[in-house]
Amino acid sequence: MKKQYILFTLLMAGIQFAQSQFTLDGQFRPRTEYRHGFGSIIPDAADAGYAISTRMRLNTGYKFDSYEFYVSLQDVLVWGENRQVRPDDENNSFAVFEAWAKLNLGKGWSTKLGRQVISYDDQRIFGGLDWAQQGRNHDAGLLRYANEKFMMDVGLAFSQDFDNPTGFQSVGTAFNTAGFFTYKTMQYLYLKQKWNSFSGSLLLLNNGFQNFTGEADARVADGVSNLQTVGTHLNYKKGGFGASLNAFLQTGERQNSVEVSSAYLLGLELSFKATDKIGLGIGTELISGNKADTTDKTEAFFPLYGTNHKFNGFMDYFYVGNHANSIGLFDIHASANFKLGEKSSLLVKVLNFSGEQELPSGEKSLGTEIDLVFSKSFKGYGLKIGYSQLFASDGMYELKGVSEADAASSQNWAWAMLVIKPKFLNTAKE
């Protein structure tokens, strides 16, 4: 009887496996960087930074008629960060990057629950931040309706920290994790409609941030500040011409009851395929800055959970863990993408930066950045090499708090990245 039960169980499992799709793949992505002015002006007396990091991911997915299941394990390794013969990982970088289940509810409806990447449109407000080795994810639940031309997502999140069993964390639902716009609660509605050559989306987003009063060693939870972000992304593409528009507003409160009013982001991108081997682009972006003289009020917009490295220059001088409540930004840029061969290309981008408002000295000009990225695909892997140079204006030295006399004569950044994505198993029927 026991043997029959085992055989029956194996038979049923085999039937389910035959009706399902199982995938197992990975990623190995080492990147070396030379930093001599990346993220901020480097003083002449400072040494350049150089390091190598590797992102390793192992991904597995299981798809059945009524549900999907996906897990992505990740570790970010900085070469040499652990001493020799160390029994554990010193920086605790191993993590579950994604772990979610998607239930098919029928007639276009589904729900996705768990740790997941949330990414929409050009990733200006929500993006996977794939450039960063650690990436960006959210612990959230999504309810989705979708058909060929329309989709609607309702997203909900409630963040909590049970790691500290004593003090204020032992009662209530105070959320102790802060910084980089980490939220306690999130609710959003995303709508997108497609037409033949045009698409438009609408985002209504609310983030709740935990407030605290008192000193760091004896602070007390004091309510939640709610920040609302509302806006649209419009996209048009026909033939070799493309155009996209971003328009977003922010209001409400940042963490610790900092009032936000009249904060905005406006962006326009135009692209044109000049030939089969040359693509051209031009664009501009205007992001509001802080005009208030007090610490409890601001008119500065922050793009929150987007892939900010993609915008405003690859050297990350703006809105990448910085520039959160500053003078805003006016960015004008042009680019050209050259196809050098069947599997290689070169991107050239030039950006000019100014403050949305003046610095205390009256300066607005911040400087010009040039970005170069060479990409080459090989059999089963890819290589990317980049170089960026910043030509700082007087305003950039003032903004970053380094005088021109003390700054290094050249501000630059170079990197090279190998991308290998092995596919170990895929049971999908061809």
Order of alpha helices (4+ residues) and beta strands (2+ residues): alpha-beta-beta-beta-beta-beta-beta-beta-beta-beta-beta-beta-beta-beta-beta-beta-beta-beta-beta-alpha-beta-beta
